[in-house]
Amino acid sequence: MQEIKAIIADDEDQLRSYLKSRLSDVWADLVICGEAKNGQEALELIDEYHPHIAFLDIRMPGLSGIEVAKRIADSCRVVFITAYDQYAVEAFENEAIDYILKPVTRER
């Protein structure tokens, strides 16, 4: 069975840790191969690890999650994790497979 790899990009350390913990609880086989605190770091991790999924915050320093999604089109799936619901349409226009509002719950 092929392992599923993912990265998490969020500018808040606690939120990255929380999301990693929640994902581990509900998807034990998912491998988090890297964590980024901004959009540029997210791009570097995607280039290095070629993850299947990128969990991206919308508002990050440098490049936003939307900008990252545009640059990685077709290289991996994107799930946006954000506190802002007003970006949902744009997120789905950029091939997001999900849009999760913070705070992230176990059900989502």
Secondary structure, DSSP 8 states (H G I E B T S, - for coil): ----EEEEE-S-HHHHHHHHHHHHHH-TT-EEEEEESSHHHHHHHHHHH--SEEEE-SS-SSS-HHHHHHHTTTTSEEEEEES-GGGHHHHHHTTEEEEEESS--S--
